[in-house]
Amino acid sequence: MRTGDFKQTYGELVALTDSPPVWLWSAVLLLALILAPYILNSYALSFLIMILITAVGALGLNILTGYTGLISLGHVGFLVTGAYAYAVAVSKYGLPPIAGFVAAGVVPAVASLVVGAPSLRLKGLYLAITTLAFSFIINTLILEARWLTNGARGISVQRPTLFGVSFDSDAAFTYLCLGFAMAALLATLNIRRSRVGRAFVAIRDNDTAARVMGINLHAYKLFAFITSAFITGLAGALYGIYLSFVSVEGFPFLLSIEALAILIVGGLGSALGAVLGTILIVLLPEATRMLFNLFSAQMDSLFTTGAQELKSMLYGLVIILFLRFQPRGLVGAWHDIRRFWVHWPLRY
């Protein structure tokens, strides 16, 4: 007889979840997201679109940093590579949007080999600096390859039409982003419970022990880079489409810091944490602006003129607070609340 969290079969161990309430609330959330474009106004819908796009990129980085333990400060390089791959394929050469999305995933995946191969023997700060240098190299190559990328002028991008369905409106584009976000979430969850995912976690926890157990560190680290870059490139393509214009200036280094902040705030190594962290980080500047606006109307203009600087300050403050008071992130806080609720009043 099963008791508590004890798993009786291997199928139960690797299942996404065996909790009916989880499936129920997941269905309710999905239904709410489907109805959201009919309920929200255009301003609120823009935040939902950004949450969905950012969640795709955060889930991609979670495979590399959360699952495998490889710190990347240059993930914005994969974002901009995916955006330009889609823009060049669709806007410049007239290929179908499907081909553009394939290019948006494949090109960053190939580029990840360039940064992944030399990084196989690097860890920690050295790996982070290597990935940071990669992002600057990518930006320089994009600016210099004017014959392909139009240099600093950038490339205009139109909303796609897939299988006869136009995603020109924000409501329709929300469904496209929702589809990619759901696919990325299911992909990362299934990777985590697979043999490959368990190898990633073993490398993160103790790479020496993983090597002794027969895990090929070089192969799995490269696979983590490729998978992470593929998903992140798709997020870059969606972001470029949403902006309707792809340029290097549209992908600042702050996006890499934002992605790391999402994982830290949400909880490293958790797909749910990546989603919760995305919601908090995307809505944090707007929530802060509304809070300060209650005390002074001049703060609204401050958030408009110095948005990037204030975002950097907010991200730094949130990272410090979570590392100090809740290192396990929002997922850890949720587990503590759930445990308290289940065992109350016998918590202590």
C-alpha angles and dihedrals in degrees: 000000000000118000125191114317095344113133118215101188137034089242090060090049095056098034117119088237137329094200116110092203090057092052090046095051091043089056091048091051092048091050090050091052091049091052095041097088089057093048108036125075121237094267095053090042090058089060091049090052091050091049092052094046093045091048090058091053093044092051089051092052090045090065091057102036104020100040103027100028096232109142115220125189094171103060089120085072090066090046094055092042091055092046093051092043090057094042094049094045097046107026100033104032099026097235119159116272090247089060088047092055090047089052090047089060101035099046095055089043090056090044089053089065088062092057096029099055097055090042097059093098096040129092140179117348094005092056091045091053091047092054090045090054089049092059091053091047091051091051091050093049091050092051093047097045093074093154089064108024102027088240116238091352092074129201129279115231129200127209109266132245112216124188090345094308117119118217094190096121123070091241092055092043089054089061090050091052090045090054092052092045092051091047091049092048094050091045094052093044092051092045090053094054094044130088089260092053092050089051090052091053092046090054090049094049098043121345093188092057090044091055091050089053090057100261113149100230096192095050095046094044090052090047090051090052092048096047093045093048092048094055093041091051090057089053089051091053092051091048092050091050091050091051089046087218131069119208137141090250090061091063107054124179088254088078090067091052089047091053093051090046089054092055094046094046094043098040128272116260096016125111089201089051091053090054095045091045090051092054092049097044095045094048096038098086092047093045090049091049091052091047094051091042088065089064102035132012090207090069090070091064089046091057089049098050099037102031097135094047092047091048090054091051092048093048092049092048093048092048091051093047094048094045089050102042107017112021091170091060129218092324090057091049090050091051090050092050092047092048091049091050094047095049098037127155090019093052092121 
